[in-house]
Amino acid sequence: MGRFRIRRVVIRGLLVVGTVGLVGHASPARADGTVDDLISLGSRPLAVAVDLAVVRPFSILRIGIGGAFFVLSSPFLLPDLVVSGARHGKLAESYEFYLGEPVEYLKRPLGEFD
C-alpha cells in the first residue's frame, strides 16, 4: 500500500513540475502572425501529424522529467551561487539545459524540426 502511495506522489510531483514549467514559460500570441501561420499544413501534413502525435508528447514528457532533475540537482548547485555570487552560474546553466531548451523547442511551428 505504501509503495503505491509513493508512486502516486512522485507522479503528481512530476505533473506539477511539468505544468509549472509550461505555464511559467507561456508566451503571449504574436501580433504579426495568425493562427493559420502557426498550423498551416502546406505540403507537409505527415510531418505535422508526426510532430503532433509523437514528438510533442515526448517533448512535454522531457520537460516534466527535466523539471524533476532540475529540482533534484538545485540543492547541489546553490552553494556555487552563494559562493560566487554570480547570477548566471551553474544553476542558470542547469535551468537552461533541463527546462529552457525543451520549452523553446515546443514553441516552434508544427511540423518544423529545425
LINLIN-V140503 format. One line per field, one symbol per residue. ss: DSSP state (H for helix, E for strand, C for the rest). psi: psi as a letter, one per 20 degrees, with the letter a starting at -180 (. if undefined). A space follows every 50 residues. Layout:
# LINLIN-V140503
ss=???
psi=???
This chain:
# LINLIN-V140503
ss=CHHHHHHHHHHHHHHHHHHHHHHHCCCCCCCCCCHHHHHCCCCCHHHHHH HHHHHHHHHHHHHHHHHHHHHHHHHHHHHHHHHHCCCCCHHHHHHHHHHH HHHHHHCCCCCCCC
psi=ghhhggggggghghggggghhghhjpqqqphiqrhhhhkphcjlhghggg ghhggghhghhhggghgghgghihhhihhhggghjphlbhghggggghhg ghghhiiqqpioj.
